[in-house]
């Protein structure tokens, strides 16, 4: 299956457009399912993103279909045929299924969604769409978000249906709406974010009239649930060209409603108080972090890169010597990150990890350019914990200076830190730093029971471990008793 994050997609040429639709590569499982619908008197068509991806030569295992059959009829057809069926989206006319089937020489697992022809719209105050079923595929296609997603392939005969000239827009790499953008965005305001997301995923341009409508209607995104907004934002951030989508969100004013911390980074600077463009810097850091990814898109790293400097606007100070300072912006930024991500209903674990990376992203610079002590290295590793690899990448990405000498010096300094970490990890198992005495031993030595005293003693022993490295048992006992004596 082609990489969904490919930078350059194989868009059909005009000559390819003239090729009969029957030559489109569609999985045999689609024809099999279509015959079942046909036998029971219903129609079935591959639709939307599946047709778009088939034309782009990147159709994967997720297949979307539309039908004139109502959901209860779809269930009757699909249940005996599929390996698994789920009804999570049935209130919106969608039945999900899984089917394993041979495709050429390979066995593939297909994720299938079959949705009844429908139309949906929001009222001015609702967060959920009102769904009504339609009777024709043309009626269904006109409600789709963009023309490139408003194409269908009727099966099993493979009749191509393209009432809004989506194939031409696909070739032109442009996003337009089937009807007026105002009507489309009024029906579902989330489509404005989807425009930014598809621009980022496919590297397409958004038509001027669509951009204009996004600017005029940006406030309508407020009625969409935080969960739906978050999912679109994730898809955009994990795309091949997130800068493109993020800039569109900022330029149209949508970001003011869903991620206001990002446009706030566009700090004005006068001729006397020049400083780096924090907004542009952030986008570069994001791109540099992406370049360091090793196992595919990393949402935690990308969110941390995007949010790492959001504390700067609140901490900006103009100093007497003309410089601009942002003292403790990493601490403020970590709190802001937690607040924003919580509002967007991210998981507690992801909120914790991204906030921690934002808080730690300056730690490396706090030690200056001199030789790191073993104690400093231990604390750096301990504080990063399982986020250490991501912190390495974020810290390296945060260098966007055009001064090659400075950039090289920073890179070498960080190389040196990573070498020190590797050396100490071999010697001391840094990933699992613990005091040389555990809680039970502390209670036995001090003759105390469970309580705050044990916690304080444990913390003291951990500090000694971080400062001095591993201690022999007798030395650790002596150090504990010395501390205990000082407590009076």
ROGU-773478 format. One record per residue (C-alpha): x, y, z. Coordinates in steps of 0.001 Angstrom, whole numbers, plus 500000, padded with zeros to 6 digits. Layout:
<rs>
XYZ/...
</rs>
This chain:
<rs>
500000500000500000/501470503417499064/502585505683501874/499697507940502842/502209510652503666/503929510729500284/504935514252499403/504026513936495731/500989511969494663/500482510474491243/497693512751490030/495969511542486838/496906513392483666/494328514607481159/495137511566479022/494431509280481985/491090511006482431/489968509659479081/490692506071480138/487404504186480710/486434503989484381/486287500189484081/490094500189484179/490120501663487692/491835499307490103/489229498284492685/489618495398495157/487697492218494194/485959492344497574/484098495448496363/482625493626493369/481651490708495572/479779492964497998/478119494864495143/476670491649493700/475095490842497067/473385494234497076/472342493814493456/470789490401494184/468576491977496856/467479494852494635/469756497586495953/472556499685494447/476095500004495759/478841502427494768/482383503091495888/482364506723496927/484252509735498207/487844509395499327/487998505802498093/487318506903494502/489715509821494853/492458507505496125/491738504932493413/492265507639490783/495472508654492538/496658505039492551/496788504915496353/493625503013497316/494280501142500552/492302498716502698/489666501223503849/486700501243501472/483713503619501639/480454502754499904/477089504432499514/473748502719498863/470016503270498521/469460500517501106/468457501663504568/470731500680507485/468528497765508585/468682496341505040/472447496873504913/472812494844508111/470801491965506645/473087491853503596/476409492387505345/476079490249508485/476218486807506782/479062487942504512/481453489928506725/483900488611509311/482777491304511749/480106494003511771/479710497070513986/476888499553514357/478679502484516022/477655504904513253/474231503468512502/472475506566513868/474121508428510989/473260505727508450/476629503958508501/477295500246508987/480897499145509473/482353495756508566/485604493859508263/486324491308505566/489451489280504854/489894488453501172/492555487541498665/493753490339496414/496166488914493879/498740486910495807/498082488611499121/495521488141501871/494195491534502967/491908492744505734/489447495304504409/487753497870506643/484431498712505045/481800501379505685/478444501350503903/476371504503504282/472816505096503114/472289508027500720/471805510970503040/471853514672503618/472814516375506843/472835519884508222/473425521786511452/471081524311512932/472654527435514392/473040526051517903/473438522275517460/476725520399517792/475344517304516058/474131516940512462/470523516146511690/470473513157509342/467849512421506702/468095509711504057/468026510405500344/466907508358497339/469551509126494702/473302509049494528/473341512504492925/471584513872496004/474165512130498160/477159513443496222/476081517086496291/476239517033500108/479907515933500073/482601518290501279/484723518755498134/484393517870494478/487390515523494655/485401513584497273/482102513832495379/482800511124492808/481392507599492805/481945504328490983/478746502313490637/479431498604491127/479761495969489874/479387497549486400/481965500289487248/480014503269485949/481857506463486832/479661509190488361/481157512691488559/478422515362488471/480667518098489904/483756517563487730/485841516313490631/488259514491488354/489270517762486697/489830519358490105/491875516311491102/494132516843488090/494384520558488886/495154519746492551/492488522136493795/489825521870496496/486373523195495602/482932522500497058/480167520814494998/477749523661495766/478588527075497182/481177526935499967/478836528979502164/476108526332501893/478616523506502400/480170525055505510/476776525949506901/475773522275506605/478897521162508471/481384523796509700/484025521117510282/484490521081506501/486486524292506872/489061522372508896/488841519498506437/489879521931503683/493055522694505641/493571519000506385/493236517869502757/495513520693501615/498113519347504058/497586515674503219/497396515972499435/499453519150498903/496466520696497083/495511524366496805/492211525627498188/490089527576495699/489928531345496426/486158531346496931/486526528544499471/489197530469501382/486959533562501390/484062531563502845/486375530083505497/487375533591506582/483784534820506699/482415531753508496/485323530846510803/483252531506513901/480822528732512933/483430526158513970/482443526920517568/479361524688517296/481426521612516383/482386519286519236/485933519376520602/486378515694519727/485656516243516011/487912519303515902/490704517352517615/490504514484515120/490775516849512147/493662518670513797/495463515372514394/495077514315510758/496424517696509648/499398517594512018/500236514006511022/500072514812507299/502940515188504861/502625519000504671/501308520257508036/502751523756507522/500391524258504591/497317523307506597/498341525199509734/498987528399507782/495547528080506230/493970527733509681/495822530833510867/495251532934507723/491500532250507651/490983532883511366/489953529299512141/492948528868514422/491658531755516552/488836529428517580/490478525987517718/494141526700518530/494448530413519411/497934529938520863/499309529460517323/498286532798515746/499275534485519027/502888533610518149/502869536246515404/504523538771517712/505058542259516381/508576543626516650/509521547239516052/512856548505514743/514230548848518274/513087545478519610/513930542931517002/513596539226517784/513019536018515930/509577535551514323/508195533017516799/505384531864514489/507713531164511572/510265529658513949/507601527266515261/506693526050511783/510370525452510989/510854523549514263/507874521359513353/509352520607509929/512775519872511409/511237517552514000/509400515689511232/512706515243509401/514086513453512489/511220510945512760/512344507363512315/509211505211512540/506540507259510819/504576510305512026/504844510904515787/501875512887517143/503524513493520534/506674514952518979/504775517028516423/502418518511519018/505376519349521264/507161521055518366/504021523017517492/503365524130521071/506862524435522525/506992528246522423/503349529165523108/504388530635526454/506429533372524752/503673535940524135/502747535934527849/506340536190529055/507747538694526564/509601541573528200/511484544461526605/514722544885528560/516489548201529134/519365547231526838/516932546748523932/516875542968524068/513686540946524328/513383538233526964/510964535351527473/511921534191530966/510283530933532059/508256530687528871/508742526925528949/506994526678532336/504151528951531278/503958527147527948/503645523753529628/500630524995531616/499061526519528497/499662523284526593/497893521278529266/494931523655529249/494533523700525459/494968519965524971/492529519241527792/489969521537526152/490422519556522927/489746516335524870/493152514725524322/493960511705526493/495504512395529892/498654510503528897/499192512538525731/498519515803527577/501084514814530204/503757513821527667/503426516869525407/503302519266528371/506421517653529814/508331518030526546/507333521709526356/508525522181529939/511876520461529256/512691521837525808/515100524483527172/516770522277529777/519759521552527533/520548525262527172/520398525753530936/523675523900531358/525574526240529059/528342525165526716/530683523748529328/531313520155530287/528257518455531745/528747516911535172/527629513338535735/525008514699538119/523556517008535448/523402514160532932/521632511890535427/519047514562536214/518439515256532519/517770511576531851/515687511148535009/513481514167534245/512921513138530610/512178509527531495/510614507642528568/510429510919526602/514229511179526304/514413510227522619/511682512723521736/513390515397523853/516596514816521878/514692515408518635/512768518431519919/515903520090521291/517801519572518039/514826520833516013/514611523996518125/517801525317516554/516682527448513587/519504529991513541/520895530978510147/524301531424511761/526041528256510587/528821528529513167/526316528808516029/524182525971514641/527219523719514301/528364524519517844/524927523694519267/524767520457517300/528211519400518521/527303520277522110/524228518104521908/526232515325520269/528484515503523298/525533515276525684/524147512208523918/527576510578524099/527746511277527852/524267509810528329/525267506671526427/528423506274528532/526584506667531842/523767504397530712/526304501641530168/527783502191533613/524713502944535743/521481501886534008/520284505491533913/516870504560532552/515898503141535937/517643505350538479/516624504434542022/518097505302545444/520612502822546804/518138502027549616/514473501246549058/511546502163551309/511623498959553350/515348499287554027/514887502928555064/512171501988557579/514313499198559009/517448501346559358/515600504302560901/513243502180562965/510126503968561673/506871502876560071/505246504011556822/504659507750556627/505983511136555428/509399510531557023/510062507599554696/509137509722551681/511505512493552735/514294509999553370/513704508333549994/513881511714548240/517153512505550044/518687509198548970/517557509772545392/519231513194545414/522465511587546631/522198508957543898/521736511614541228/524538513753542599/527156511093543302/526161508028541314/525828504513542799/526917504065546429/528064500956548271/525486499645550752/527437500619553854/528067504116552484/524386504519551690/523400503431555218/525904505885556708/524585508706554525/521011507956555548/521899507923559253/523809511204558870/520779512824557251/518506511412559974/520708512836562701/520483516285561070/516684516138561236/516874516406565009/
</rs>
